Amino acid sequence: MIYPRSYKDSDGDGIGDLQGIISKLDYLKEIGVTATWLSPIYSSPMADFGYDISDFFDIQPEYGTLADFDELIAEAKKRNIKIILDFVPNHSSDENVWFQKSVKREKGYEDYYMWHDGYVNATTGKREPQSNWLQAFRGSAWEWNDERQQYYLHQFAVKQPDLNYRNPAVVAQMKRVLTYWLDRGVAGFRMDAVPWCFEVLPDADGRYPDEPLSGYTDDPDDSSYLKHIYTQDLRETVEMVFQWRTLLDDYQRIHGGDTRVIMVETYSGLDYVMQFYGNRTTKGAQMPFNFQFIIGGNGDKNNTQLNATGFVKIISSWLSQMPAGQTANWVMGNHDQRRVGSRYGENRIDLMNMLQMFLPGVSITYQGEELGMTDLDISWEDSRDPAACNSNSDIYEQFTRDPARTPFQWSDEANAGFSTNATTWLPINPNYVTVNAKAENSTSPSHLSLYKQLVDLRKSKTLQFGATRYANVGDNVVAIRRYLSGEPSYVLVANVLDTSVSGIDVASAIYATGSYKIKLLNPQAKATVGDSVTLSNLTLEPYAALILESV
């Protein structure tokens, strides 16, 4: 995944752009990327850095032009790299012409957004929102509009009004958006904040129900103060994704080419997430995002102490519930979450990449994870993320997403080779002097050198098509076997904790027989590629990880 604002600046303004991405396509090819999705590049006032879209049919000028985008598609195609766009269906910017027309109640746009009169409080005599619904960025999800004399719903920032998907005109409009970018050559869409697309219908009196308290926090402005049973995870949202899948499949049948893909962002419960795959009669998203390694085995996003039982619980939670015939996916990090090295610990960076690349299905890497980039603590003064800026200097760090969005570290040159400008839109992590693509490309072992070896191994038939067996051995060791008739078998063994283990019997845990030798390993493992390994009597140093090949 590429966050364009932080990937590569081509024109010296301190902000990444499309030409910057084009200049680094050879790097993407070199590290084995076959497809990449870009966070939003559409026209936007940047209240939420592109997720507030003022024109769904054009490019934000600081990122480039439509001509730049067309060049990106063409140059990526030459390298067999597919470009996937971030589609933001739930809301637009309040500067979008659709919203401006809706404010004025222009014909055809009266109900494009979620409007409501609110009600007059009998005690105070003041007009108030009609429900207690909260936005993701703190405070009421309802905002009064003086011109229209109504409240509008915004489940994210106040400048991101929610579209009304119960209006067929909105549904048709957003399908036109999808078709427009398909015509320009995109290979599919990552669909943002999908669970918010539909809300419950109002009652007979036009009132929306209050959501119940969650008990998770005493902060009444925090989104987690409420259980979002009326504003998220409705069945209508799943069925809308089915409509989008039908549109993409119809487009493929008419225009040819590869199947266009849908990736759905949802942190919902797995029983809801799995519905997005579809059913016996209707196709859904090929990749409802698997965020279990982000959410964590115990719901804690800080997983530095997660043991082998927790790792296996995460793996099993997806593979055991995924509908038959579907493909798994593994998302370790993204632009909204702490980086893997900061969340799981720097000693586990290679281990996590090995695990992600070894599991069956699609591996999704956030830019910089191949280098082992880590978070940079961002001061209140330097904060840019509305999730942080809508709070205050005392509590912003629990909401901010800025630390994982710092610019990509290309080299040890000024500004990490990201920009020639004196300053960059977010500060750059000072560790760029040693953690950068140039240095790691010329050094072995390095995070990047191992990542590229893992990409090569993933091309094997066993990892592409083989079956999977996995188990934990005690609290320390995760063991996974991939096997396919007529092909070499592979075993990943990883000590996920900071204590050594010896005499470990992995063979019986994953039903592995025969002899194995070391194919790949991380620096924590005190062994050598090619060494023979006895799976029934294994010793592993703290955080050591090995990939073994049958002989």
Salt bridges, closest charged atoms under 4 A:
ASP26 OD1 - ARG79 NE 2.60
GLU30 OE2 - LYS452 NZ 2.95
ASP48 OD1 - ARG401 NH2 3.10
GLU62 OE2 - ARG5 NH1 2.76
ASP70 OD2 - ARG184 NH2 2.69
GLU75 OE2 - LYS78 NZ 2.92
GLU75 OE1 - ARG79 NH1 3.03
ASP86 OD1 - ARG190 NH1 2.89
ASP94 OD1 - LYS159 NZ 2.83
GLU95 OE2 - LYS159 NZ 3.06
GLU147 OE2 - LYS104 NZ 3.09
ASP192 OD1 - ARG190 NH1 3.06
GLU211 OE1 - HIS228 ND1 2.90
ASP219 OD2 - ARG138 NH1 2.79
GLU236 OE2 - ARG166 NH2 3.14
GLU239 OE2 - ARG235 NE 3.45
ASP249 OD2 - ARG245 NE 3.00
ASP250 OD1 - ARG253 NH2 2.16
ASP258 OD2 - LYS82 NZ 2.57
GLU265 OE2 - ARG190 NH2 3.14
ASP336 OD1 - HIS335 NE2 3.58
ASP336 OD1 - ARG401 NH1 3.21
ASP336 OD1 - ARG405 NH2 2.83
ASP350 OD1 - HIS447 ND1 2.75
ASP375 OD2 - ARG338 NH1 3.48
ASP377 OD1 - ARG338 NH1 3.95
ASP385 OD1 - ARG401 NH2 2.60
ASP456 OD1 - LYS459 NZ 3.57
